[in-house]
């Protein structure tokens, strides 16, 4: 099956040997001077590319490169779950803190829960969005830092 696909690809694509002169519109994929076994122009795939990538001076090619290095991506570092704050028990977090009552948020002290500040400019009254709560009327609790809400 795989051999059949290779025969179909080679019959539809124009094979070019590495030593011959290449047309200006063929991009030969090589890896910094390494020799390739076979270079193939991918004509039908070029027509299916988005319009942004259709540049007549640039064609996309495929090459079977000998000894091509592979990129090895290291796994992400393990997270240190022991460093998480486990000082509070689950029952304490469900009960909540005395300041916010377990909600994690308190009323904004800058705008008194209005979400905006009213000021006078040249005899006109202007309402500005509160920069402390950004119009949300509540801020995270300073005592529990919103941990009650996040549990």
C-alpha positions as CSV (number, residue, x, y, z in Angstrom):
1,X,0.0,0.0,0.0
2,X,2.8,2.4,1.0
3,X,4.7,1.5,-2.2
4,X,1.6,2.2,-4.3
5,X,1.3,5.7,-2.8
6,X,5.0,6.4,-3.5
7,X,4.6,5.3,-7.1
8,X,1.6,7.6,-7.5
9,X,3.4,10.5,-6.0
10,X,6.5,10.0,-8.1
11,X,4.3,9.7,-11.3
12,X,2.4,13.0,-10.5
13,X,5.4,14.9,-9.3
14,X,8.4,15.9,-11.3
15,X,11.6,14.2,-10.1
16,X,14.7,16.2,-10.2
17,X,18.1,14.8,-9.5
18,X,20.3,16.8,-7.1
19,X,23.1,17.4,-9.6
20,X,21.0,18.9,-12.3
21,X,20.2,22.6,-12.9
22,X,17.0,23.5,-11.1
23,X,14.4,26.0,-12.3
24,X,14.2,29.3,-10.4
25,X,10.7,28.4,-9.1
26,X,11.8,25.1,-7.4
27,X,12.8,25.2,-3.8
28,X,15.2,22.4,-3.1
29,X,15.0,21.3,0.5
30,X,18.4,20.4,1.9
31,X,19.8,20.5,5.3
32,X,22.9,22.8,5.2
33,X,24.8,20.9,2.5
34,X,23.8,17.4,3.2
35,X,23.3,15.2,0.2
36,X,19.7,14.1,-0.6
37,X,18.5,10.9,-2.2
38,X,15.7,12.4,-4.3
39,X,14.2,15.9,-4.6
40,X,10.6,16.2,-5.7
41,X,8.6,19.2,-6.7
42,X,5.1,19.1,-5.2
43,X,2.9,20.7,-7.9
44,X,-0.6,19.5,-6.8
45,X,0.0,20.4,-3.2
46,X,1.2,23.9,-4.2
47,X,-2.3,24.6,-5.7
48,X,-4.0,23.7,-2.4
49,X,-2.0,26.2,-0.3
50,X,-3.8,29.3,0.9
51,X,-3.4,32.4,-1.3
52,X,-1.0,34.0,1.2
53,X,1.6,31.3,0.6
54,X,1.3,31.2,-3.2
55,X,4.4,33.0,-4.4
56,X,5.6,32.2,-7.9
57,X,9.2,32.6,-6.8
58,X,8.9,30.0,-4.1
59,X,7.8,26.4,-4.2
60,X,7.7,23.9,-1.4
61,X,9.6,20.7,-2.0
62,X,10.3,17.4,-0.2
63,X,13.7,15.7,0.1
64,X,14.7,12.4,1.6
65,X,17.7,13.6,3.5
66,X,20.3,11.0,4.7
67,X,21.2,11.2,8.4
68,X,18.7,13.9,9.1
69,X,18.8,14.8,12.8
70,X,15.6,14.5,14.9
71,X,14.5,17.0,17.4
72,X,14.1,15.6,20.9
73,X,11.9,17.7,23.1
74,X,12.5,17.1,26.9
75,X,9.4,16.4,29.0
76,X,8.1,19.3,31.1
77,X,9.6,19.5,34.6
78,X,7.5,17.9,37.3
79,X,5.5,20.2,39.4
80,X,6.4,20.3,43.1
81,X,3.0,19.6,44.7
82,X,4.6,19.5,48.2
83,X,5.2,23.3,48.0
84,X,1.4,24.1,47.7
85,X,-0.2,25.6,50.7
86,X,-1.9,22.8,52.7
87,X,-2.0,24.7,56.0
88,X,-5.7,24.9,56.0
89,X,-7.9,21.9,56.3
90,X,-10.8,21.4,53.8
91,X,-13.3,22.0,56.6
92,X,-11.7,25.4,57.4
93,X,-11.8,26.4,53.7
94,X,-15.4,25.4,53.3
95,X,-16.4,27.3,56.5
96,X,-14.7,30.5,55.1
97,X,-12.9,33.4,56.5
98,X,-14.6,35.8,58.9
99,X,-14.1,38.8,56.6
100,X,-15.6,37.6,53.4
101,X,-17.7,34.8,54.8
102,X,-16.3,32.2,52.3
103,X,-17.2,34.2,49.2
104,X,-13.6,35.2,48.4
105,X,-14.6,38.8,47.6
106,X,-15.4,41.9,49.6
107,X,-17.0,45.2,48.6
108,X,-14.6,47.6,47.1
109,X,-13.6,50.3,49.6
110,X,-12.6,52.9,47.0
111,X,-16.0,53.2,45.4
112,X,-18.1,51.7,48.2
113,X,-19.4,49.0,45.8
114,X,-20.7,51.4,43.2
115,X,-18.2,50.4,40.5
116,X,-17.5,54.0,39.5
117,X,-16.3,57.3,41.0
118,X,-18.1,60.6,40.5
119,X,-15.9,63.7,40.1
120,X,-16.5,67.3,38.9
121,X,-14.6,68.7,36.0
122,X,-15.2,72.3,35.0
123,X,-18.7,72.3,36.4
124,X,-19.6,69.0,34.8
125,X,-20.2,65.8,36.7
126,X,-18.2,62.9,35.3
127,X,-18.4,59.2,36.3
128,X,-15.1,57.3,35.9
129,X,-14.7,53.5,36.3
130,X,-13.1,52.6,39.6
131,X,-9.5,51.6,39.0
132,X,-9.4,49.4,42.1
133,X,-12.2,47.1,41.3
134,X,-12.3,47.9,37.5
135,X,-16.1,48.4,37.7
136,X,-16.7,44.9,39.2
137,X,-17.8,46.4,42.6
138,X,-15.9,43.7,44.5
139,X,-12.2,43.0,45.2
140,X,-10.5,39.8,46.4
141,X,-10.5,39.4,50.1
142,X,-7.2,40.5,51.7
143,X,-7.4,38.1,54.6
144,X,-7.9,34.8,52.7
145,X,-6.8,36.1,49.2
146,X,-9.9,34.5,47.7
147,X,-8.9,31.0,48.7
148,X,-12.3,30.3,50.1
149,X,-13.8,31.0,46.7
150,X,-11.3,28.9,44.8
151,X,-11.6,25.7,46.9
